[in-house]
Amino acid sequence: MNLVQVGQPMSSVEKVDLNLFRLLDALYEERSATRAAERLFITPSAVSHSLRRLRRMLNDELFTRGPHGMVPTPRAHEVARQLRVLLPQLGEIVSPPEFNPIKSDRHFRVACLPYLVTTLMPEIAADLAKTAPGVHLDVKLLYDTVVDDLDGGGLDAALGHFRRVPPRLIAEELFQDRYVVVLPANHPAATRRLTLKALARIPYIDISIENQADNSPVGFDMRQGLERLVVQSGIAAAEEALLKAGLQRVVRGQMPDSVSAMAMAARTGAISLVPERAARRFAKHFGLAVREAPFAIPPLGIQMLTHARFGEKTATRWLRSRIRHVISG
């Protein structure tokens, strides 16, 4: 049954209650009236009343019942997408202009390459716990729509390797990480200097961060004007060096990050090319030896992306300074 009485929608800005948009955003995220009520600290009956007002205001049903919760209509999807941009901007208008890390309970949101989750983000989290004990750090892996969230202010920074960046985003290089070879410490090749012939005889574990790696022969994916790394290893350099020597690689498997690649290499007698930061932290744990590659591999440059509009906000500036401090330390 259609719950909406289609008629003349309320379009006057004077009649808009901004709290209704907060409710729509919560319902869209939670897909549950009960969870939305808990999130906004209101009663379920208040949610029902406000949802009726939203339906009248937007002249659309917005949500229908489904087997797994509330199902957004196309109109709800459209409005929720716009709210991802507008709500953070409204928050900036009403928030104090200065950021006090000691008193703040702000949520910082950062997206990054998988290996940075285990090699860098714990150090950043430890630093924030000392310098701003009330803030929250939410970390996720880089994803397809990262530019949308940087545009809307829903993401404070993105850390990864980028070749092409939209002009509205600011890219700052943080460090360069060279690639090294890891292989089981008890492997016969681990006790002597590696050669190309040795590397051709040992199977590889490659690192493919996303399925989209097939979109580009050099391991980059291009979306929304942002070209980002999706194959995290010196595969192209290895294959070129072996090809020149008349040799070929044997690939035993593919893993989504450096740590899982090292774990698989250790258990299968294979090798992997991983960033040195990951090797330093986890090679000993997995019983791996770390060796120089017998061919040149361009280093992995890690950049930090922020949005030009939000990047100079006091809180974002402070976060960037703490990230730089951790890396320099």
Sequence and secondary structure as in RCSB ss.txt:
>XXXX:A:sequence
MNLVQVGQPMSSVEKVDLNLFRLLDALYEERSATRAAERLFITPSAVSHSLRRLRRMLNDELFTRGPHGMVPTPR
AHEVARQLRVLLPQLGEIVSPPEFNPIKSDRHFRVACLPYLVTTLMPEIAADLAKTAPGVHLDVKLLYDTVVDDL
DGGGLDAALGHFRRVPPRLIAEELFQDRYVVVLPANHPAATRRLTLKALARIPYIDISIENQADNSPVGFDMRQG
LERLVVQSGIAAAEEALLKAGLQRVVRGQMPDSVSAMAMAARTGAISLVPERAARRFAKHFGLAVREAPFAIPPL
GIQMLTHARFGEKTATRWLRSRIRHVISG
>XXXX:A:secstr
      S     GGG  HHHHHHHHHHHHHS HHHHHHHHT  HHHHHHHHHHHHHHHTS  EEEETTEEEE HH
HHHHHHHHHHHHHHHHHHHS SS  TTT   EEEEEE HHHHHHTHHHHHHHHHHH TT EEEEEE  TTHHHHH
HHTS SEEEE EEE  TTEEEEEEEEE EEEEEETTSGGGGS   HHHHHHS EEEEBSSGGGGG TTSEEEETT
EEEE B S HHHHHHHHHHTT    EEEEESSHHHHHHHHHHHT BEEEEHHHHHHHHHHHTEEEE  SS    E
EEEEEEETTTTTSHHHHHHHHHHHHHHH 
